[in-house]
């Protein structure tokens, strides 16, 4: 399959799963899960852009949660610690990156500034100004591309909103360097997973009544889930009212 055919196939597979022109989608990914891809990661990005059309917006988490002071978060150069597609997308011409030391997001497309522009106002990873939180309020979708349902960062935004008792960890004073090279220091509250003893079990979303907000299929060889973020928030919030610890072990 040529790279052009591969772009078209990725776009068609995404459209079949409900990713439509004009949508805003946030993509978690495993590049290896796709199988051989002619043209590499750029083909994957172009497949998403073709599926979304000229009016769509593509968002990719560019998390650097392994960063700890005295390391500096530089929005222009700090690498991603979650995989090949996010790191490629971070360096791709034309993308913008939100200003947050551990939970930044990169984007390209019509609504990029709306989703990324004021993330710097948050003092937690997935607060009200974060793209993850906005996705649940502004009609966005989440694509879990070959990585199962477990690494779904939007679940953290829901946990923060409902004040899950396990979600937060320590406070750190980070040094931030913005796109103009200006530096400042700010204290952030981080998430506590890894130190709290709790393990994320966001795959349990599948046990909920999910027909109205989740589709399941394949993009190339990758098992893929597409979730409507508002529907996810509603279902997860309801379940957490019943059991605050349902999505962790």
GUDO-568915 format. One record per atom (N, C-alpha, C): z, x, y; atom name; residue number from 1. Coordinates in steps of 0.05 Angstrom, whole numbers, plus 5000, padded with zeros to 4 digits. Example, Ala and Ser with C-alpha at 12.3 -4.5 7.8 and 13.67 -1.06 7.14 Angstrom:
// residues 2
SITE    w    u    v atomo num
SITE 5156 5264 4886     N   1
SITE 5156 5246 4910    CA   1
SITE 5156 5264 4934     C   1
SITE 5142 5257 4955     N   2
SITE 5143 5273 4979    CA   2
SITE 5157 5258 5001     C   2
END
This chain:
// residues 249
SITE    w    u    v atomo num
SITE 5000 5017 4976     N   1
SITE 5000 5000 5000    CA   1
SITE 5000 5018 5025     C   1
SITE 4982 5013 5044     N   2
SITE 4981 5028 5068    CA   2
SITE 5004 5021 5086     C   2
SITE 5009 5037 5107     N   3
SITE 5030 5031 5126    CA   3
SITE 5025 5004 5140     C   3
SITE 5000 4998 5147     N   4
SITE 4994 4973 5160    CA   4
SITE 5000 4949 5142     C   4
SITE 4992 4952 5117     N   5
SITE 4997 4931 5097    CA   5
SITE 5027 4927 5093     C   5
SITE 5041 4950 5093     N   6
SITE 5070 4949 5089    CA   6
SITE 5084 4935 5113     C   6
SITE 5075 4940 5137     N   7
SITE 5085 4926 5161    CA   7
SITE 5082 4896 5158     C   7
SITE 5057 4888 5150     N   8
SITE 5052 4860 5147    CA   8
SITE 5068 4847 5125     C   8
SITE 5073 4862 5103     N   9
SITE 5089 4851 5081    CA   9
SITE 5118 4848 5089     C   9
SITE 5129 4868 5103     N  10
SITE 5156 4865 5113    CA  10
SITE 5159 4841 5131     C  10
SITE 5140 4838 5150     N  11
SITE 5141 4816 5169    CA  11
SITE 5139 4789 5154     C  11
SITE 5122 4787 5134     N  12
SITE 5119 4762 5119    CA  12
SITE 5144 4756 5103     C  12
SITE 5156 4776 5091     N  13
SITE 5180 4772 5076    CA  13
SITE 5203 4762 5094     C  13
SITE 5205 4774 5117     N  14
SITE 5225 4765 5136    CA  14
SITE 5220 4737 5146     C  14
SITE 5196 4731 5153     N  15
SITE 5189 4703 5161    CA  15
SITE 5196 4683 5140     C  15
SITE 5192 4690 5115     N  16
SITE 5198 4671 5093    CA  16
SITE 5228 4667 5091     C  16
SITE 5244 4686 5100     N  17
SITE 5273 4683 5099    CA  17
SITE 5285 4672 5125     C  17
SITE 5268 4663 5143     N  18
SITE 5277 4650 5167    CA  18
SITE 5279 4667 5192     C  18
SITE 5269 4692 5191     N  19
SITE 5267 4709 5215    CA  19
SITE 5241 4701 5229     C  19
SITE 5243 4689 5253     N  20
SITE 5220 4677 5266    CA  20
SITE 5214 4689 5293     C  20
SITE 5189 4686 5302     N  21
SITE 5182 4696 5329    CA  21
SITE 5201 4685 5350     C  21
SITE 5211 4703 5368     N  22
SITE 5229 4696 5389    CA  22
SITE 5258 4699 5382     C  22
SITE 5265 4703 5356     N  23
SITE 5292 4706 5348    CA  23
SITE 5305 4732 5359     C  23
SITE 5331 4732 5360     N  24
SITE 5346 4757 5363    CA  24
SITE 5360 4762 5337     C  24
SITE 5355 4786 5325     N  25
SITE 5367 4792 5299    CA  25
SITE 5382 4819 5301     C  25
SITE 5404 4820 5287     N  26
SITE 5420 4845 5283    CA  26
SITE 5417 4853 5254     C  26
SITE 5408 4878 5250     N  27
SITE 5401 4887 5223    CA  27
SITE 5420 4909 5213     C  27
SITE 5434 4902 5191     N  28
SITE 5448 4922 5175    CA  28
SITE 5429 4930 5152     C  28
SITE 5429 4955 5143     N  29
SITE 5407 4963 5126    CA  29
SITE 5415 4986 5106     C  29
SITE 5400 4986 5085     N  30
SITE 5399 5009 5066    CA  30
SITE 5369 5016 5063     C  30
SITE 5361 5038 5074     N  31
SITE 5333 5045 5073    CA  31
SITE 5323 5049 5044     C  31
SITE 5339 5062 5028     N  32
SITE 5332 5068 5000    CA  32
SITE 5326 5043 4984     C  32
SITE 5340 5021 4991     N  33
SITE 5337 4996 4976    CA  33
SITE 5309 4984 4977     C  33
SITE 5294 4992 4998     N  34
SITE 5267 4980 5001    CA  34
SITE 5247 4991 4981     C  34
SITE 5253 5013 4968     N  35
SITE 5233 5026 4952    CA  35
SITE 5215 5043 4969     C  35
SITE 5193 5053 4958     N  36
SITE 5174 5069 4973    CA  36
SITE 5162 5054 4997     C  36
SITE 5163 5066 5020     N  37
SITE 5153 5053 5045    CA  37
SITE 5133 5072 5058     C  37
SITE 5107 5064 5057     N  38
SITE 5087 5080 5070    CA  38
SITE 5092 5082 5100     C  38
SITE 5093 5106 5111     N  39
SITE 5099 5109 5139    CA  39
SITE 5128 5111 5146     C  39
SITE 5146 5108 5126     N  40
SITE 5174 5112 5130    CA  40
SITE 5188 5092 5147     C  40
SITE 5209 5100 5160     N  41
SITE 5226 5081 5175    CA  41
SITE 5211 5068 5198     C  41
SITE 5193 5082 5210     N  42
SITE 5177 5069 5232    CA  42
SITE 5163 5045 5222     C  42
SITE 5154 5045 5197     N  43
SITE 5141 5021 5186    CA  43
SITE 5160 4998 5184     C  43
SITE 5185 5004 5176     N  44
SITE 5205 4983 5174    CA  44
SITE 5211 4971 5202     C  44
SITE 5214 4988 5222     N  45
SITE 5219 4978 5249    CA  45
SITE 5195 4961 5258     C  45
SITE 5171 4970 5253     N  46
SITE 5147 4955 5262    CA  46
SITE 5145 4928 5247     C  46
SITE 5154 4928 5222     N  47
SITE 5154 4903 5207    CA  47
SITE 5172 4882 5220     C  47
SITE 5196 4891 5228     N  48
SITE 5214 4873 5242    CA  48
SITE 5203 4864 5268     C  48
SITE 5191 4882 5284     N  49
SITE 5180 4875 5310    CA  49
SITE 5157 4855 5307     C  49
SITE 5141 4859 5286     N  50
SITE 5119 4839 5281    CA  50
SITE 5130 4812 5274     C  50
SITE 5151 4811 5257     N  51
SITE 5163 4786 5250    CA  51
SITE 5175 4771 5274     C  51
SITE 5186 4787 5293     N  52
SITE 5200 4775 5316    CA  52
SITE 5181 4768 5339     C  52
SITE 5157 4781 5340     N  53
SITE 5138 4775 5361    CA  53
SITE 5147 4786 5388     C  53
SITE 5130 4782 5408     N  54
SITE 5135 4793 5434    CA  54
SITE 5160 4783 5448     C  54
SITE 5169 4759 5441     N  55
SITE 5192 4747 5454    CA  55
SITE 5218 4752 5439     C  55
SITE 5216 4766 5416     N  56
SITE 5240 4771 5400    CA  56
SITE 5256 4795 5409     C  56
SITE 5279 4798 5397     N  57
SITE 5297 4821 5404    CA  57
SITE 5308 4832 5378     C  57
SITE 5305 4859 5374     N  58
SITE 5315 4872 5351    CA  58
SITE 5340 4889 5358     C  58
SITE 5362 4884 5345     N  59
SITE 5387 4898 5349    CA  59
SITE 5395 4913 5324     C  59
SITE 5405 4937 5326     N  60
SITE 5414 4953 5304    CA  60
SITE 5441 4965 5310     C  60
SITE 5462 4961 5294     N  61
SITE 5487 4975 5299    CA  61
SITE 5484 5005 5297     C  61
SITE 5494 5019 5317     N  62
SITE 5493 5048 5318    CA  62
SITE 5522 5059 5319     C  62
SITE 5537 5052 5298     N  63
SITE 5566 5056 5298    CA  63
SITE 5573 5086 5296     C  63
SITE 5594 5093 5310     N  64
SITE 5604 5120 5308    CA  64
SITE 5635 5119 5305     C  64
SITE 5643 5101 5287     N  65
SITE 5672 5097 5284    CA  65
SITE 5687 5121 5273     C  65
SITE 5672 5141 5263     N  66
SITE 5686 5165 5253    CA  66
SITE 5694 5183 5277     C  66
SITE 5684 5177 5301     N  67
SITE 5690 5193 5325    CA  67
SITE 5719 5190 5332     C  67
SITE 5733 5212 5337     N  68
SITE 5760 5211 5346    CA  68
SITE 5764 5233 5368     C  68
SITE 5780 5226 5388     N  69
SITE 5786 5246 5409    CA  69
SITE 5797 5272 5396     C  69
SITE 5790 5295 5407     N  70
SITE 5778 5300 5434    CA  70
SITE 5747 5299 5434     C  70
SITE 5735 5290 5412     N  71
SITE 5705 5287 5413    CA  71
SITE 5697 5268 5435     C  71
SITE 5675 5273 5447     N  72
SITE 5664 5257 5469    CA  72
SITE 5643 5238 5459     C  72
SITE 5645 5213 5467     N  73
SITE 5623 5194 5461    CA  73
SITE 5602 5196 5484     C  73
SITE 5579 5207 5477     N  74
SITE 5557 5208 5496    CA  74
SITE 5536 5188 5487     C  74
SITE 5531 5168 5503     N  75
SITE 5513 5146 5495    CA  75
SITE 5485 5156 5489     C  75
SITE 5478 5180 5499     N  76
SITE 5451 5191 5496    CA  76
SITE 5448 5207 5470     C  76
SITE 5471 5219 5461     N  77
SITE 5468 5239 5439    CA  77
SITE 5487 5235 5415     C  77
SITE 5508 5220 5418     N  78
SITE 5527 5217 5395    CA  78
SITE 5513 5204 5371     C  78
SITE 5513 5217 5348     N  79
SITE 5498 5207 5325    CA  79
SITE 5513 5183 5312     C  79
SITE 5498 5170 5295     N  80
SITE 5507 5147 5280    CA  80
SITE 5519 5156 5254     C  80
SITE 5540 5142 5244     N  81
SITE 5551 5150 5218    CA  81
SITE 5547 5128 5196     C  81
SITE 5526 5112 5199     N  82
SITE 5522 5090 5180    CA  82
SITE 5495 5089 5167     C  82
SITE 5478 5110 5169     N  83
SITE 5453 5108 5154    CA  83
SITE 5428 5117 5169     C  83
SITE 5406 5118 5154     N  84
SITE 5381 5129 5164    CA  84
SITE 5367 5112 5184     C  84
SITE 5365 5085 5179     N  85
SITE 5351 5068 5197    CA  85
SITE 5365 5067 5225     C  85
SITE 5391 5063 5226     N  86
SITE 5404 5063 5252    CA  86
SITE 5401 5089 5268     C  86
SITE 5403 5112 5254     N  87
SITE 5400 5138 5268    CA  87
SITE 5371 5141 5278     C  87
SITE 5352 5133 5262     N  88
SITE 5324 5134 5271    CA  88
SITE 5320 5116 5296     C  88
SITE 5330 5092 5294     N  89
SITE 5327 5072 5315    CA  89
SITE 5340 5082 5341     C  89
SITE 5363 5094 5339     N  90
SITE 5377 5105 5362    CA  90
SITE 5359 5125 5378     C  90
SITE 5344 5140 5363     N  91
SITE 5327 5161 5375    CA  91
SITE 5298 5151 5382     C  91
SITE 5292 5127 5375     N  92
SITE 5265 5116 5379    CA  92
SITE 5260 5110 5409     C  92
SITE 5237 5117 5418     N  93
SITE 5230 5113 5446    CA  93
SITE 5231 5083 5452     C  93
SITE 5243 5076 5475     N  94
SITE 5243 5049 5484    CA  94
SITE 5268 5033 5478     C  94
SITE 5286 5045 5461     N  95
SITE 5311 5030 5455    CA  95
SITE 5332 5036 5475     C  95
SITE 5350 5016 5478     N  96
SITE 5374 5019 5495    CA  96
SITE 5398 5019 5477     C  96
SITE 5420 5031 5486     N  97
SITE 5445 5032 5470    CA  97
SITE 5468 5023 5487     C  97
SITE 5485 5006 5475     N  98
SITE 5508 4996 5490    CA  98
SITE 5529 5018 5492     C  98
SITE 5547 5015 5511     N  99
SITE 5567 5036 5517    CA  99
SITE 5593 5028 5504     C  99
SITE 5598 5040 5480     N 100
SITE 5623 5036 5466    CA 100
SITE 5627 5059 5447     C 100
SITE 5650 5072 5446     N 101
SITE 5653 5097 5431    CA 101
SITE 5652 5094 5401     C 101
SITE 5658 5071 5390     N 102
SITE 5658 5068 5361    CA 102
SITE 5639 5047 5350     C 102
SITE 5631 5027 5367     N 103
SITE 5616 5004 5357    CA 103
SITE 5592 4997 5375     C 103
SITE 5577 5018 5383     N 104
SITE 5554 5013 5399    CA 104
SITE 5532 5000 5383     C 104
SITE 5513 4988 5397     N 105
SITE 5489 4975 5385    CA 105
SITE 5465 4984 5402     C 105
SITE 5443 4989 5388     N 106
SITE 5418 4995 5401    CA 106
SITE 5400 4970 5399     C 106
SITE 5382 4967 5418     N 107
SITE 5364 4944 5418    CA 107
SITE 5338 4949 5432     C 107
SITE 5319 4932 5426     N 108
SITE 5293 4932 5439    CA 108
SITE 5283 4903 5439     C 108
SITE 5272 4894 5462     N 109
SITE 5261 4867 5463    CA 109
SITE 5272 4852 5487     C 109
SITE 5264 4827 5488     N 110
SITE 5268 4810 5512    CA 110
SITE 5297 4807 5520     C 110
SITE 5315 4803 5501     N 111
SITE 5343 4797 5508    CA 111
SITE 5362 4821 5505     C 111
SITE 5350 4845 5504     N 112
SITE 5367 4869 5500    CA 112
SITE 5389 4871 5520     C 112
SITE 5383 4869 5546     N 113
SITE 5404 4873 5566    CA 113
SITE 5425 4851 5564     C 113
SITE 5417 4827 5558     N 114
SITE 5436 4804 5555    CA 114
SITE 5457 4810 5534     C 114
SITE 5448 4823 5512     N 115
SITE 5466 4828 5490    CA 115
SITE 5482 4855 5493     C 115
SITE 5470 4874 5506     N 116
SITE 5482 4901 5507    CA 116
SITE 5494 4908 5534     C 116
SITE 5486 4895 5555     N 117
SITE 5491 4905 5582    CA 117
SITE 5520 4908 5590     C 117
SITE 5538 4891 5580     N 118
SITE 5566 4892 5589    CA 118
SITE 5585 4899 5567     C 118
SITE 5576 4911 5546     N 119
SITE 5593 4919 5524    CA 119
SITE 5615 4938 5534     C 119
SITE 5609 4953 5554     N 120
SITE 5628 4972 5565    CA 120
SITE 5654 4959 5576     C 120
SITE 5653 4933 5580     N 121
SITE 5677 4919 5590    CA 121
SITE 5698 4914 5569     C 121
SITE 5690 4917 5543     N 122
SITE 5709 4911 5521    CA 122
SITE 5726 4936 5516     C 122
SITE 5751 4930 5508     N 123
SITE 5770 4951 5500    CA 123
SITE 5776 4950 5470     C 123
SITE 5762 4933 5456     N 124
SITE 5763 4931 5426    CA 124
SITE 5735 4933 5416     C 124
SITE 5731 4939 5390     N 125
SITE 5703 4943 5380    CA 125
SITE 5685 4919 5383     C 125
SITE 5696 4895 5378     N 126
SITE 5679 4871 5376    CA 126
SITE 5690 4848 5394     C 126
SITE 5697 4856 5418     N 127
SITE 5708 4836 5437    CA 127
SITE 5687 4817 5448     C 127
SITE 5694 4801 5468     N 128
SITE 5677 4780 5478    CA 128
SITE 5651 4789 5490     C 128
SITE 5650 4814 5500     N 129
SITE 5625 4825 5512    CA 129
SITE 5608 4840 5491     C 129
SITE 5617 4843 5467     N 130
SITE 5602 4859 5447    CA 130
SITE 5578 4843 5437     C 130
SITE 5557 4857 5429     N 131
SITE 5534 4843 5417    CA 131
SITE 5542 4828 5392     C 131
SITE 5561 4837 5377     N 132
SITE 5570 4824 5352    CA 132
SITE 5582 4796 5359     C 132
SITE 5598 4795 5379     N 133
SITE 5610 4770 5387    CA 133
SITE 5589 4751 5400     C 133
SITE 5572 4763 5417     N 134
SITE 5552 4746 5431    CA 134
SITE 5532 4734 5411     C 134
SITE 5527 4748 5389     N 135
SITE 5509 4738 5369    CA 135
SITE 5518 4711 5358     C 135
SITE 5544 4707 5356     N 136
SITE 5554 4682 5345    CA 136
SITE 5554 4659 5366     C 136
SITE 5549 4666 5391     N 137
SITE 5550 4646 5412    CA 137
SITE 5522 4640 5424     C 137
SITE 5503 4658 5419     N 138
SITE 5477 4656 5433    CA 138
SITE 5454 4651 5413     C 138
SITE 5460 4642 5389     N 139
SITE 5439 4634 5371    CA 139
SITE 5425 4657 5356     C 139
SITE 5439 4679 5352     N 140
SITE 5427 4702 5338    CA 140
SITE 5429 4700 5308     C 140
SITE 5415 4718 5295     N 141
SITE 5415 4720 5266    CA 141
SITE 5423 4748 5257     C 141
SITE 5433 4750 5233     N 142
SITE 5441 4775 5221    CA 142
SITE 5425 4779 5196     C 142
SITE 5413 4803 5193     N 143
SITE 5398 4810 5169    CA 143
SITE 5413 4832 5154     C 143
SITE 5420 4826 5129     N 144
SITE 5433 4846 5112    CA 144
SITE 5411 4856 5093     C 144
SITE 5399 4878 5100     N 145
SITE 5375 4888 5086    CA 145
SITE 5383 4908 5064     C 145
SITE 5386 4899 5040     N 146
SITE 5391 4917 5018    CA 146
SITE 5419 4929 5017     C 146
SITE 5438 4918 5032     N 147
SITE 5464 4931 5034    CA 147
SITE 5486 4911 5026     C 147
SITE 5480 4889 5014     N 148
SITE 5499 4868 5007    CA 148
SITE 5510 4855 5032     C 148
SITE 5529 4837 5028     N 149
SITE 5542 4823 5051    CA 149
SITE 5567 4838 5061     C 149
SITE 5575 4859 5048     N 150
SITE 5600 4871 5055    CA 150
SITE 5602 4886 5082     C 150
SITE 5581 4900 5090     N 151
SITE 5584 4915 5116    CA 151
SITE 5575 4899 5140     C 151
SITE 5583 4874 5142     N 152
SITE 5575 4855 5163    CA 152
SITE 5594 4857 5186     C 152
SITE 5587 4873 5206     N 153
SITE 5605 4878 5229    CA 153
SITE 5611 4853 5245     C 153
SITE 5594 4834 5245     N 154
SITE 5599 4809 5259    CA 154
SITE 5624 4795 5249     C 154
SITE 5631 4800 5224     N 155
SITE 5656 4789 5213    CA 155
SITE 5680 4800 5228     C 155
SITE 5678 4825 5238     N 156
SITE 5700 4836 5254    CA 156
SITE 5703 4820 5280     C 156
SITE 5680 4812 5292     N 157
SITE 5682 4796 5317    CA 157
SITE 5696 4770 5312     C 157
SITE 5691 4758 5289     N 158
SITE 5705 4733 5282    CA 158
SITE 5734 4738 5278     C 158
SITE 5741 4760 5264     N 159
SITE 5769 4767 5259    CA 159
SITE 5784 4772 5285     C 159
SITE 5770 4786 5304     N 160
SITE 5783 4790 5330    CA 160
SITE 5788 4763 5344     C 160
SITE 5769 4745 5343     N 161
SITE 5771 4720 5357    CA 161
SITE 5794 4703 5346     C 161
SITE 5798 4703 5320     N 162
SITE 5819 4687 5308    CA 162
SITE 5845 4702 5305     C 162
SITE 5846 4727 5316     N 163
SITE 5870 4744 5315    CA 163
SITE 5880 4749 5286     C 163
SITE 5862 4758 5269     N 164
SITE 5869 4765 5242    CA 164
SITE 5891 4786 5243     C 164
SITE 5912 4783 5228     N 165
SITE 5935 4801 5231    CA 165
SITE 5931 4830 5222     C 165
SITE 5909 4835 5208     N 166
SITE 5904 4861 5196    CA 166
SITE 5882 4877 5211     C 166
SITE 5868 4865 5231     N 167
SITE 5843 4876 5240    CA 167
SITE 5847 4901 5258     C 167
SITE 5868 4903 5273     N 168
SITE 5871 4925 5292    CA 168
SITE 5887 4948 5282     C 168
SITE 5880 4972 5291     N 169
SITE 5894 4996 5284    CA 169
SITE 5906 5009 5309     C 169
SITE 5901 5035 5312     N 170
SITE 5914 5051 5333    CA 170
SITE 5897 5050 5359     C 170
SITE 5910 5057 5381     N 171
SITE 5897 5061 5406    CA 171
SITE 5890 5090 5410     C 171
SITE 5866 5096 5421     N 172
SITE 5858 5123 5427    CA 172
SITE 5847 5125 5455     C 172
SITE 5851 5148 5468     N 173
SITE 5840 5153 5494    CA 173
SITE 5814 5169 5490     C 173
SITE 5791 5155 5494     N 174
SITE 5765 5167 5490    CA 174
SITE 5754 5178 5517     C 174
SITE 5738 5199 5515     N 175
SITE 5722 5208 5537    CA 175
SITE 5694 5197 5532     C 175
SITE 5683 5183 5552     N 176
SITE 5657 5170 5551    CA 176
SITE 5638 5183 5570     C 176
SITE 5614 5188 5561     N 177
SITE 5593 5198 5579    CA 177
SITE 5570 5178 5579     C 177
SITE 5563 5168 5602     N 178
SITE 5543 5146 5603    CA 178
SITE 5514 5157 5605     C 178
SITE 5495 5139 5609     N 179
SITE 5467 5147 5609    CA 179
SITE 5459 5165 5632     C 179
SITE 5475 5165 5653     N 180
SITE 5470 5182 5676    CA 180
SITE 5485 5209 5675     C 180
SITE 5499 5213 5652     N 181
SITE 5514 5238 5649    CA 181
SITE 5542 5238 5661     C 181
SITE 5551 5215 5672     N 182
SITE 5577 5213 5684    CA 182
SITE 5598 5209 5663     C 182
SITE 5621 5222 5666     N 183
SITE 5642 5221 5646    CA 183
SITE 5667 5207 5657     C 183
SITE 5681 5193 5639     N 184
SITE 5707 5181 5647    CA 184
SITE 5723 5177 5621     C 184
SITE 5748 5171 5624     N 185
SITE 5766 5168 5602    CA 185
SITE 5776 5139 5601     C 185
SITE 5779 5127 5577     N 186
SITE 5788 5100 5575    CA 186
SITE 5801 5096 5548     C 186
SITE 5822 5080 5548     N 187
SITE 5836 5075 5523    CA 187
SITE 5824 5051 5509     C 187
SITE 5819 5054 5483     N 188
SITE 5808 5033 5466    CA 188
SITE 5826 5028 5442     C 188
SITE 5827 5003 5434     N 189
SITE 5841 4995 5410    CA 189
SITE 5821 4995 5387     C 189
SITE 5826 5008 5366     N 190
SITE 5807 5011 5344    CA 190
SITE 5814 4991 5321     C 190
SITE 5796 4988 5302     N 191
SITE 5802 4973 5278    CA 191
SITE 5818 4990 5258     C 191
SITE 5834 4976 5242     N 192
SITE 5853 4990 5225    CA 192
SITE 5844 4994 5196     C 192
SITE 5820 4986 5189     N 193
SITE 5812 4988 5161    CA 193
SITE 5811 5017 5153     C 193
SITE 5819 5023 5129     N 194
SITE 5821 5050 5119    CA 194
SITE 5849 5061 5121     C 194
SITE 5863 5053 5141     N 195
SITE 5891 5061 5144    CA 195
SITE 5911 5039 5139     C 195
SITE 5901 5014 5140     N 196
SITE 5919 4991 5137    CA 196
SITE 5925 4983 5108     C 196
SITE 5908 4994 5090     N 197
SITE 5911 4986 5062    CA 197
SITE 5894 4962 5054     C 197
SITE 5882 4949 5074     N 198
SITE 5864 4926 5068    CA 198
SITE 5835 4935 5064     C 198
SITE 5822 4921 5045     N 199
SITE 5794 4927 5039    CA 199
SITE 5777 4903 5046     C 199
SITE 5756 4907 5060     N 200
SITE 5738 4885 5069    CA 200
SITE 5725 4872 5045     C 200
SITE 5725 4846 5044     N 201
SITE 5711 4831 5023    CA 201
SITE 5693 4809 5035     C 201
SITE 5675 4819 5053     N 202
SITE 5658 4800 5067    CA 202
SITE 5637 4787 5049     C 202
SITE 5634 4798 5025     N 203
SITE 5616 4786 5005    CA 203
SITE 5626 4758 4997     C 203
SITE 5651 4752 5002     N 204
SITE 5662 4726 4995    CA 204
SITE 5650 4703 5012     C 204
SITE 5634 4710 5032     N 205
SITE 5619 4690 5046    CA 205
SITE 5602 4673 5027     C 205
SITE 5593 4686 5006     N 206
SITE 5577 4672 4986    CA 206
SITE 5592 4650 4972     C 206
SITE 5618 4651 4972     N 207
SITE 5634 4630 4959    CA 207
SITE 5637 4605 4976     C 207
SITE 5630 4607 5002     N 208
SITE 5632 4585 5021    CA 208
SITE 5607 4567 5017     C 208
SITE 5609 4543 5028     N 209
SITE 5585 4526 5030    CA 209
SITE 5567 4538 5051     C 209
SITE 5545 4551 5043     N 210
SITE 5530 4567 5061    CA 210
SITE 5500 4559 5063     C 210
SITE 5493 4537 5051     N 211
SITE 5464 4530 5051    CA 211
SITE 5453 4526 5079     C 211
SITE 5470 4518 5098     N 212
SITE 5460 4512 5125    CA 212
SITE 5460 4537 5143     C 212
SITE 5470 4560 5134     N 213
SITE 5469 4583 5152    CA 213
SITE 5460 4609 5138     C 213
SITE 5454 4609 5112     N 214
SITE 5446 4634 5099    CA 214
SITE 5423 4630 5080     C 214
SITE 5404 4648 5081     N 215
SITE 5382 4649 5062    CA 215
SITE 5383 4676 5047     C 215
SITE 5372 4676 5023     N 216
SITE 5374 4699 5005    CA 216
SITE 5347 4703 4992     C 216
SITE 5338 4728 4992     N 217
SITE 5312 4735 4979    CA 217
SITE 5308 4764 4979     C 217
SITE 5283 4773 4982     N 218
SITE 5276 4801 4982    CA 218
SITE 5257 4808 5005     C 218
SITE 5261 4832 5015     N 219
SITE 5242 4845 5034    CA 219
SITE 5234 4870 5020     C 219
SITE 5208 4872 5013     N 220
SITE 5199 4892 4994    CA 220
SITE 5217 4891 4970     C 220
SITE 5230 4914 4962     N 221
SITE 5247 4913 4939    CA 221
SITE 5276 4908 4945     C 221
SITE 5283 4904 4970     N 222
SITE 5311 4902 4979    CA 222
SITE 5321 4873 4977     C 222
SITE 5343 4869 4963     N 223
SITE 5357 4843 4964    CA 223
SITE 5367 4839 4992     C 223
SITE 5360 4816 5004     N 224
SITE 5365 4812 5032    CA 224
SITE 5378 4785 5037     C 224
SITE 5397 4784 5056     N 225
SITE 5409 4760 5065    CA 225
SITE 5403 4757 5095     C 225
SITE 5396 4732 5103     N 226
SITE 5393 4726 5131    CA 226
SITE 5413 4704 5138     C 226
SITE 5430 4710 5158     N 227
SITE 5451 4691 5165    CA 227
SITE 5449 4683 5194     C 227
SITE 5451 4657 5199     N 228
SITE 5453 4648 5227    CA 228
SITE 5482 4652 5236     C 228
SITE 5485 4668 5257     N 229
SITE 5512 4678 5265    CA 229
SITE 5531 4655 5273     C 229
SITE 5521 4635 5286     N 230
SITE 5538 4613 5295    CA 230
SITE 5549 4597 5270     C 230
SITE 5531 4593 5251     N 231
SITE 5540 4579 5226    CA 231
SITE 5560 4596 5211     C 231
SITE 5555 4622 5210     N 232
SITE 5574 4640 5197    CA 232
SITE 5602 4639 5210     C 232
SITE 5602 4640 5237     N 233
SITE 5627 4638 5252    CA 233
SITE 5642 4612 5245     C 233
SITE 5628 4590 5245     N 234
SITE 5641 4564 5240    CA 234
SITE 5654 4564 5212     C 234
SITE 5638 4572 5192     N 235
SITE 5648 4571 5164    CA 235
SITE 5671 4591 5159     C 235
SITE 5668 4615 5170     N 236
SITE 5689 4635 5166    CA 236
SITE 5715 4627 5181     C 236
SITE 5712 4618 5205     N 237
SITE 5735 4609 5220    CA 237
SITE 5751 4587 5206     C 237
SITE 5736 4568 5195     N 238
SITE 5749 4546 5181    CA 238
SITE 5764 4557 5156     C 238
SITE 5751 4575 5141     N 239
SITE 5764 4586 5118    CA 239
SITE 5789 4603 5125     C 239
SITE 5787 4617 5147     N 240
SITE 5810 4634 5155    CA 240
SITE 5833 4617 5166     C 240
SITE 5828 4593 5174     N 241
SITE 5850 4575 5181    CA 241
SITE 5866 4567 5156     C 241
SITE 5851 4566 5134     N 242
SITE 5864 4559 5108    CA 242
SITE 5878 4583 5096     C 242
SITE 5865 4607 5098     N 243
SITE 5876 4631 5086    CA 243
SITE 5868 4655 5104     C 243
SITE 5886 4665 5119     N 244
SITE 5880 4686 5138    CA 244
SITE 5871 4712 5125     C 244
SITE 5877 4715 5099     N 245
SITE 5871 4740 5085    CA 245
SITE 5848 4736 5065     C 245
SITE 5832 4715 5068     N 246
SITE 5812 4708 5048    CA 246
SITE 5791 4730 5046     C 246
SITE 5784 4743 5068     N 247
SITE 5762 4762 5068    CA 247
SITE 5771 4791 5066     C 247
SITE 5795 4795 5057     N 248
SITE 5805 4822 5051    CA 248
SITE 5821 4822 5025     C 248
SITE 5823 4846 5013     N 249
SITE 5841 4850 4990    CA 249
SITE 5864 4868 4999     C 249
END
